[in-house]
Amino acid sequence: MPEHVDYERLTDPVTQPGITALRSSRRNILIIVQNLPVPFDRRVWQEANTLRLAGFGVAVICPKSKTYSKSYERQDGVDIYRYPLLIEADNSVVGYVLEFVCCWFATLWLAFRAYCKCPFHVIHACNPPDTYFGIALLFRPLGVKFVFDHHDLCPELYVAKGHAKSGLIYRTLLLLERMTFRTADMVIAANESYRQVAKTRGGVPGRKIVVVRSGPRRGWAQLCASRAELKQGRKYLVVFLGQIGKQDGVDYLLRAIRVYRRYYTNDTLFAIIGEGPSLRDMRRVAAKLGVGECVCFTGRISDEQLCSYLCTADVCVDPDPWTEFTNVSTMNKIIEYMSLGRPIVAFDLLEHRRSALEAAHYVEPNDVRKFATSIRVLLEDEQRRECMSKFATDRFQHALAWEVSEDHLVRAYSEMLNTGHAGTFQAYRPEKPASPLVNSRISNPSSFDGDSSL
């Protein structure tokens, strides 16, 4: 029996019993994600394809959406099981709890189905929420290992959404996080700050932690083409890409734009690309501040349009304000801007600096006046923008692209399972590279959602 199989040539194993037996003899991984459906969730989809081409069998459990409504499908050799979101959280704590409970039991049922169809050896759970260690414990007597893919710091995200850093709910989030860490056979950290949290707050030995950053593949930028008409007759275009939620800083950006309009000529268009639970509120804020004329809310747009906006942008911005959550979280938008060589203006946060280094101009946290001034100064300094652009492109290509991260992922899995697959790994190369829009956290208003690490 061959050690590696071309899963892309396989069809539904239900109709091919021999294939079912073949797959059952391999090391199989079940990935659980609640935040977004797959393949829409870029990080999870890249992980799934990377592991599949490294020689593992891969299945994913995730929620349904309007676009991805099938209960089961096999795509690119990955089995995808989906459940309906019977309850979608509003902004209340009760809403979140009800959604998490429903998703947990739906995931448990699909996990049993997946195991009966093709026994898995690893449960790879992505947070939020930090509750899927319970399912891993149920499967542990069967020899199934547990990998915790740490996307968000749920206690800090809870506080960033305006709640108190105290009380029963906050303590419960800390307890769930600690239990998840203690249950894990391996922890995948999104950055070095998360690695430290796993070691200090979670008590996880360093040998059990691997840092796997998120970022698009190198090839996705080939979709891009600059379009001058996107500037709508203005000299400059400034772009924000990402989730529009309560904690994502769009209100800071709008206040900065008001300052910008007050002191500078009307030669700049600000494009805010994305969706989220606060989109309507931010439109109202823009009108109230009197900046609607120079701000364009695009909502969700096609991959081609997104690429065109980013390629046309003179400067990209990340207005995430300083909180304990944002300071240690890697924002997807930073890496996505860098993948296209865009100079960045951002508040001076720890993980912003660790990711962007010289590709960004850093502003005193939460100071909208300085943020506005910094945008203008950078727009008028073409030579500096060119230097930042070259640095961003080079750093992305050599340090932040998924092709760099996936090697760490495969090696960690190979060591944990003693498979030796790392030496024969061939990177996944999709025909059409996935846009960063896929996981810029702009589509799912439910669940804790922080645009971090992914």
BELPE-V669227 format. One record per residue. RES is the residue in one small letter. PSI is psi as a letter, one per 20 degrees, with the letter a starting at -180 (none if undefined). NEAR is the number of other ideal C-beta (glycine too) atoms within 8 Angstrom. D_FIRST is the distance of its C-alpha to the first C-alpha in Angstrom with 1 decimal. Layout:
((RES,PSI,NEAR,D_FIRST) (RES,PSI,NEAR,D_FIRST))
//
This chain:
((m,p,4,0.0) (p,q,4,3.8) (e,h,5,6.5) (h,q,6,8.8) (v,q,8,9.5) (d,n,6,12.9) (y,h,10,14.4) (e,i,6,17.6) (r,i,4,16.3) (l,q,11,15.5) (t,a,7,18.4) (d,p,6,19.7) (p,i,12,17.0) (v,h,6,19.9) (t,i,5,19.9) (q,n,10,16.2) (p,h,6,15.2) (g,h,6,11.6) (i,h,10,11.4) (t,g,12,13.3) (a,h,8,10.9) (l,g,10,8.0) (r,h,12,10.8) (s,h,9,12.2) (s,i,6,9.6) (r,r,10,10.5) (r,o,10,13.9) (n,q,15,16.2) (i,p,14,19.8) (l,o,14,22.8) (i,p,16,25.6) (i,p,15,29.1) (v,p,13,32.0) (q,h,12,35.4) (n,g,11,37.4) (l,q,13,36.1) (p,q,12,33.8) (v,p,15,30.5) (p,j,11,30.1) (f,h,13,33.8) (d,o,15,33.4) (r,g,13,32.5) (r,g,12,31.5) (v,g,15,29.1) (w,h,13,27.6) (q,g,13,27.1) (e,g,14,25.5) (a,g,13,23.1) (n,h,13,22.1) (t,g,14,22.0) (l,h,13,19.7) (r,g,14,17.4) (l,i,10,17.2) (a,i,13,16.7) (g,j,11,13.3) (f,q,13,14.7) (g,p,12,15.1) (v,p,14,18.8) (a,q,15,21.5) (v,p,15,25.2) (i,p,14,28.3) (c,r,15,31.6) (p,r,11,34.9) (k,r,11,35.8) (s,r,10,38.4) (k,h,3,40.3) (t,g,6,37.9) (y,n,10,34.7) (s,i,7,35.6) (k,p,8,32.5) (s,h,6,31.4) (y,p,8,27.7) (e,q,5,26.0) (r,o,10,22.8) (q,p,7,23.7) (d,k,9,21.7) (g,j,9,18.5) (v,p,14,20.5) (d,p,11,21.6) (i,o,14,25.4) (y,p,13,27.5) (r,q,14,31.3) (y,q,14,34.4) (p,q,7,38.0) (l,n,11,40.5) (l,h,5,43.0) (i,p,8,45.2) (e,p,8,45.5) (a,q,11,47.4) (d,b,5,50.8) (n,j,6,52.3) (s,q,7,53.2) (v,h,7,51.5) (v,g,6,51.5) (g,g,12,49.6) (y,g,12,46.9) (v,g,8,46.5) (l,g,10,46.3) (e,g,14,43.7) (f,g,12,41.5) (v,g,8,41.8) (c,g,11,40.8) (c,h,12,37.8) (w,g,12,36.7) (f,h,8,36.7) (a,h,11,35.1) (t,g,14,32.3) (l,g,10,32.0) (w,g,9,31.7) (l,h,11,29.0) (a,g,14,27.1) (f,g,8,27.0) (r,g,9,25.9) (a,h,14,23.1) (y,g,12,22.0) (c,h,5,22.2) (k,g,9,20.1) (c,n,13,17.4) (p,p,7,18.2) (f,q,13,18.9) (h,i,10,19.3) (v,p,15,22.1) (i,p,15,25.2) (h,o,11,26.5) (a,p,16,30.1) (c,p,12,32.4) (n,r,13,36.1) (p,q,12,38.8) (p,r,11,39.4) (d,l,12,38.6) (t,i,9,37.9) (y,i,14,34.2) (f,h,15,33.9) (g,h,8,35.1) (i,h,14,32.0) (a,h,13,29.9) (l,h,9,32.0) (l,h,7,31.3) (f,i,11,27.5) (r,h,9,27.9) (p,i,4,28.0) (l,j,7,24.4) (g,j,6,23.4) (v,p,11,23.4) (k,r,11,24.8) (f,p,14,27.5) (v,p,15,27.9) (f,o,14,31.3) (d,o,12,31.7) (h,n,13,35.4) (h,g,12,36.9) (d,q,14,40.5) (l,n,13,43.0) (c,g,14,44.0) (p,g,10,47.2) (e,h,11,48.5) (l,h,14,47.6) (y,g,12,49.6) (v,h,14,52.6) (a,h,12,52.2) (k,j,9,52.6) (g,j,6,56.1) (h,r,10,55.6) (a,q,6,57.1) (k,l,5,55.3) (s,r,5,56.3) (g,r,7,56.4) (l,g,5,54.0) (i,g,9,51.5) (y,g,14,51.2) (r,h,9,50.7) (t,g,8,48.1) (l,g,12,46.1) (l,g,10,46.3) (l,g,8,45.2) (l,g,13,42.2) (e,g,14,41.2) (r,g,11,41.6) (m,h,10,39.6) (t,g,16,36.7) (f,g,14,36.8) (r,h,9,37.0) (t,h,10,34.1) (a,p,13,31.7) (d,h,7,29.1) (m,q,12,29.3) (v,p,14,31.9) (i,o,14,31.5) (a,q,14,35.0) (a,h,15,36.2) (n,a,15,38.7) (e,h,8,40.5) (s,g,12,43.0) (y,h,15,40.5) (r,g,12,38.9) (q,h,8,42.3) (v,g,13,42.8) (a,h,14,39.5) (k,g,11,40.8) (t,g,7,44.4) (r,h,9,44.7) (g,i,13,41.2) (g,k,8,41.2) (v,p,12,37.6) (p,q,6,36.9) (g,h,7,36.4) (r,i,4,33.1) (k,j,9,31.7) (i,p,14,33.0) (v,p,11,31.5) (v,p,12,33.6) (v,o,14,31.9) (r,r,12,34.6) (s,q,14,34.6) (g,q,13,35.5) (p,r,15,34.7) (r,q,12,32.6) (r,h,11,34.6) (g,i,8,34.2) (w,h,13,35.9) (a,i,11,39.3) (q,i,6,38.9) (l,i,11,40.0) (c,q,10,43.4) (a,p,7,46.8) (s,q,7,50.2) (r,o,8,52.7) (a,h,6,56.3) (e,i,5,57.4) (l,i,11,55.5) (k,i,11,58.3) (q,l,7,60.7) (g,i,3,63.4) (r,r,11,63.1) (k,h,5,62.8) (y,q,11,60.0) (l,p,13,57.0) (v,p,15,55.7) (v,p,14,52.4) (f,p,16,51.0) (l,p,16,47.5) (g,a,15,46.1) (q,q,13,46.6) (i,n,14,50.2) (g,r,11,50.6) (k,h,8,53.3) (q,j,13,51.9) (d,j,13,50.9) (g,j,12,54.2) (v,h,12,55.1) (d,h,8,58.5) (y,g,12,59.0) (l,g,14,58.1) (l,h,14,60.6) (r,h,10,63.3) (a,h,14,62.6) (i,h,15,63.0) (r,g,11,66.3) (v,g,13,67.5) (y,g,12,66.1) (r,h,11,68.1) (r,h,6,71.2) (y,i,8,71.3) (y,r,8,69.6) (t,r,3,70.0) (n,m,7,68.1) (d,j,7,65.8) (t,p,14,62.5) (l,p,13,60.1) (f,o,13,57.8) (a,p,14,54.7) (i,o,13,53.0) (i,p,12,49.6) (g,r,15,47.8) (e,r,10,48.2) (g,r,12,48.6) (p,i,8,50.8) (s,j,11,53.8) (l,g,12,53.8) (r,g,6,56.8) (d,g,7,58.7) (m,h,14,58.1) (r,g,9,59.5) (r,h,8,62.6) (v,g,10,62.9) (a,g,13,62.8) (a,g,8,65.6) (k,h,6,67.6) (l,i,10,67.3) (g,k,7,68.4) (v,j,12,65.5) (g,h,7,64.1) (e,h,5,65.3) (c,j,11,63.2) (v,p,13,60.0) (c,o,8,57.5) (f,o,9,55.1) (t,i,11,52.3) (g,b,7,50.2) (r,p,8,46.6) (i,r,9,46.2) (s,r,5,43.5) (d,g,8,41.2) (e,g,7,43.2) (q,g,9,46.5) (l,g,14,45.2) (c,h,15,44.1) (s,g,13,47.5) (y,g,16,49.4) (l,h,15,47.7) (c,h,11,48.1) (t,h,11,51.8) (a,p,12,52.5) (d,h,8,54.9) (v,q,15,54.1) (c,q,15,51.6) (v,q,13,52.5) (d,n,17,51.1) (p,j,14,53.9) (d,p,12,52.0) (p,r,10,54.8) (w,p,8,54.6) (t,r,10,53.3) (e,h,8,51.4) (f,g,15,48.4) (t,h,16,48.7) (n,h,11,49.6) (v,j,13,46.3) (s,p,17,44.0) (t,o,14,42.5) (m,p,15,43.5) (n,h,17,41.1) (k,h,14,44.0) (i,g,15,44.8) (i,h,17,41.5) (e,h,14,41.5) (y,g,15,45.0) (m,h,17,44.0) (s,h,16,41.1) (l,j,12,43.8) (g,k,9,46.2) (r,p,13,48.7) (p,q,15,51.4) (i,q,17,51.6) (v,p,14,54.4) (a,q,16,53.4) (f,q,17,55.0) (d,n,9,54.5) (l,q,12,51.7) (l,g,8,49.6) (e,h,13,46.2) (h,g,15,47.8) (r,g,11,48.9) (r,h,10,45.6) (s,g,13,43.8) (a,h,13,46.3) (l,d,9,48.4) (e,j,7,50.8) (a,i,13,49.5) (a,q,15,51.7) (h,p,11,55.4) (y,p,8,55.8) (v,q,12,58.6) (e,p,7,60.2) (p,p,9,58.3) (n,j,8,59.6) (d,n,9,62.6) (v,h,10,62.7) (r,g,8,65.7) (k,h,9,63.9) (f,g,17,60.8) (a,g,13,62.9) (t,g,10,64.6) (s,h,11,61.4) (i,g,15,60.0) (r,g,11,63.2) (v,g,9,63.4) (l,h,13,59.8) (l,h,12,60.4) (e,i,6,63.5) (d,n,8,61.8) (e,h,6,59.7) (q,g,6,59.2) (r,h,9,57.7) (r,h,13,55.5) (e,g,8,54.1) (c,g,9,53.4) (m,h,14,51.7) (s,g,12,49.6) (k,g,9,48.4) (f,g,11,47.6) (a,g,16,45.7) (t,g,12,43.5) (d,g,8,42.7) (r,h,13,41.9) (f,g,15,39.7) (q,h,8,37.7) (h,i,7,37.2) (a,h,7,37.2) (l,i,11,36.9) (a,q,14,34.5) (w,h,12,31.2) (e,h,9,29.3) (v,g,11,31.0) (s,h,12,30.3) (e,h,14,26.6) (d,g,10,25.8) (h,h,11,27.6) (l,g,14,25.6) (v,g,14,22.2) (r,h,10,23.3) (a,g,12,24.9) (y,g,16,21.9) (s,h,13,19.7) (e,g,8,22.5) (m,h,11,23.0) (l,i,10,19.4) (n,l,6,18.7) (t,h,9,15.5) (g,j,7,16.5) (h,i,12,15.8) (a,h,11,19.3) (g,i,5,19.0) (t,j,10,16.6) (f,p,11,18.5) (q,p,4,19.8) (a,q,8,22.8) (y,p,9,23.1) (r,n,5,25.7) (p,q,10,27.2) (e,g,3,29.1) (k,o,5,32.2) (p,q,11,32.5) (a,p,13,33.4) (s,q,11,37.1) (p,i,16,38.2) (l,h,11,40.1) (v,h,11,36.9) (n,l,14,37.4) (s,j,14,40.9) (r,l,14,41.6) (i,j,13,44.0) (s,i,8,43.0) (n,o,8,42.8) (p,i,8,46.1) (s,r,9,44.8) (s,r,12,43.3) (f,p,11,44.2) (d,o,13,43.6) (g,j,14,44.5) (d,k,15,43.0) (s,q,14,41.7) (s,i,14,38.8) (l,none,12,36.6))
//
